[in-house]
Amino acid sequence: MNAWWLLLALPAAAAVCWVKLERGWRPRQSTLDFWRLSPQPWFKKVEGYVYGAASSSYLKPAGWRWFTRMWARSESAAGYHGKVLTGADASRIVSLRQPLLATDLEHVIPYPRARSIILQEPEPSLAVLECPCRAQKADACQPRDVCLVVGEPFVSFAVDHQPDKARRISRSEALAIIEAEERRGHIHTAWFKDAMHDRFYAICNCCSCCCLGMESYRRGVPRLAHSGYRPLFDADTCTTCGVCRSLCPFAALEQDQSGMPVLSDERCMGCGLCVSHCPTGAVVLVLAPERGIPLDVERLAARPAGSYSSPVSEAAGTSSSASELMQ
């Protein structure tokens, strides 16, 4: 009898959830567009539907310690991962003014799948979403509306299915969010997921204390890919104030006996916060090709089809701030 009740209850629960999310029996246009986006298996599309329509609920188990302990042995980043961005590289994504089709990014996004960027509009649609990671904590960092959904059909899908948590924004609003989060000492990451049709769909602007992706990374799961940059410190300009060391979200900086920063190449992910927060300008970013290739959408858009090489310039400073890109 219990088995029969379960067989009846599961379809009934699924129907209730469907009506609640779609606000009726008929699917919204954004649902149809999402479902038709690629020839993925149906179960991956269902996972993507739940993830996109109820992000906070989808991620809730990741905040349960018993669940993460149980999942630890099989946890993988192969189909769900982020690329660390500098503030300037994040700003270039939302400032893109031409379509971008990049499906061969294995050197930039070093994972076996979910590594495409497909933005078909002249300028990508943008929405801001309440951070589903911060939603898991009662004492989470503020503000919560800091996650940027990028491109269609993901933007329409998020706004249609999470109207209380997502809203469309302009390019200038997106740049302002990136710049504000940079000032707060929060890192930027571009996220790719197999259930989101194996492609890029969002920029996370998050803190190390709330971000579930960073928590997974600290558990030893390689969920974050290196930005492709490393900081270089000028001993003549550095005042040994210690701002960079206290700010680093990856605990990659120590100080020597003289107070000068000492970088751990192994822990540094090249986020660039030490550069943007240095009060004397004593830190610049340089390329670190042995760690990765930067996700620079302007270079991607300008390249010949089927090729992507590391930038040829040696320095990659962060002087192109979000506010400059807004001009």
DAJO-V341700 format. One record per pair of residues at least 24 apart in sequence whose C-alpha atoms are under 7 Angstrom apart, sorted by the first residue. I is the first residue (numbers start at 1). J is the second residue. D is the distance in whole Angstrom. If there is no record, write none. Layout:
BEGIN
{{I J D} {I J D}}
END
This chain:
BEGIN
{{21 161 6} {22 161 7} {30 153 6} {30 156 6} {30 157 5} {31 157 6} {33 153 6} {34 153 6} {38 197 6} {40 197 7} {44 195 5} {45 195 6} {47 195 6} {48 195 4} {48 196 5} {52 158 6} {53 158 6} {53 161 5} {53 162 6} {55 132 6} {56 132 4} {56 135 6} {60 136 6} {63 136 7} {76 221 7} {77 221 7} {77 222 6} {77 223 5} {78 111 6} {78 112 6} {78 113 7} {79 113 6} {79 114 6} {79 193 5} {79 194 5} {80 192 6} {80 193 4} {80 194 6} {81 191 6} {81 192 6} {81 193 7} {81 223 5} {81 224 6} {82 189 6} {82 190 5} {82 191 4} {82 192 6} {82 223 6} {82 224 5} {82 225 6} {83 109 7} {83 189 5} {83 190 5} {83 191 7} {83 224 6} {83 225 5} {83 226 6} {83 227 6} {84 188 6} {84 189 4} {84 190 7} {84 224 7} {84 225 6} {84 226 6} {84 227 5} {84 271 6} {85 188 5} {85 189 5} {85 190 7} {85 227 6} {85 271 6} {86 188 7} {86 271 5} {86 272 6} {87 178 7} {87 182 7} {87 188 7} {87 321 7} {87 322 7} {88 318 6} {88 320 6} {88 321 6} {88 322 6} {89 295 7} {89 296 6} {90 188 7} {91 175 6} {91 178 7} {91 322 6} {92 297 7} {93 297 6} {94 124 7} {94 171 6} {94 174 7} {95 171 7} {96 123 6} {97 122 5} {97 123 5} {98 122 4} {98 123 6} {100 301 6} {104 306 7} {107 293 7} {108 292 7} {108 293 5} {108 294 7} {108 295 6} {109 225 7} {113 194 7} {113 198 6} {114 192 6} {114 193 5} {114 194 5} {114 198 4} {114 199 5} {115 192 6} {115 198 6} {115 199 6} {115 200 7} {116 198 7} {116 199 5} {116 200 6} {117 199 6} {117 200 5} {119 151 6} {124 150 6} {124 151 5} {125 150 6} {125 151 5} {125 152 6} {125 155 6} {126 150 5} {126 151 6} {126 155 6} {126 168 6} {126 169 6} {126 170 7} {127 155 6} {127 166 6} {127 167 5} {127 168 4} {127 169 5} {128 166 6} {128 167 6} {128 168 6} {128 169 7} {129 165 6} {129 166 4} {129 167 7} {130 165 5} {130 166 6} {133 210 6} {133 211 6} {133 212 6} {134 210 6} {140 210 7} {146 177 6} {146 205 6} {147 203 6} {147 204 5} {147 205 6} {148 202 5} {148 203 5} {148 204 6} {149 201 6} {149 202 4} {149 203 7} {150 201 5} {150 202 5} {151 201 7} {154 201 7} {172 326 6} {175 322 5} {175 326 7} {178 205 7} {178 322 7} {179 322 6} {181 205 6} {185 247 7} {185 273 7} {187 271 6} {208 249 6} {226 269 5} {226 270 6} {226 291 6} {226 292 6} {227 269 6} {227 270 5} {227 271 7} {227 292 6} {227 293 7} {227 294 5} {228 270 7} {228 287 6} {228 288 5} {228 289 6} {228 291 6} {228 292 4} {228 293 5} {228 294 5} {229 270 5} {229 285 6} {229 286 5} {229 287 4} {229 288 5} {230 270 5} {230 285 5} {230 286 6} {230 287 6} {230 288 6} {231 270 7} {231 283 6} {231 284 6} {231 285 4} {231 286 6} {232 283 6} {232 284 5} {232 285 6} {232 286 7} {233 282 6} {233 283 5} {233 284 7} {234 282 5} {234 283 6} {237 280 7} {237 282 5} {238 280 7} {238 282 5} {243 278 7} {244 274 5} {244 278 7} {248 273 7} {248 274 7} {276 318 7} {284 317 5} {285 315 6} {285 316 5} {285 317 5} {286 314 6} {286 315 4} {286 316 5} {287 314 6} {287 315 6} {287 316 7}}
END
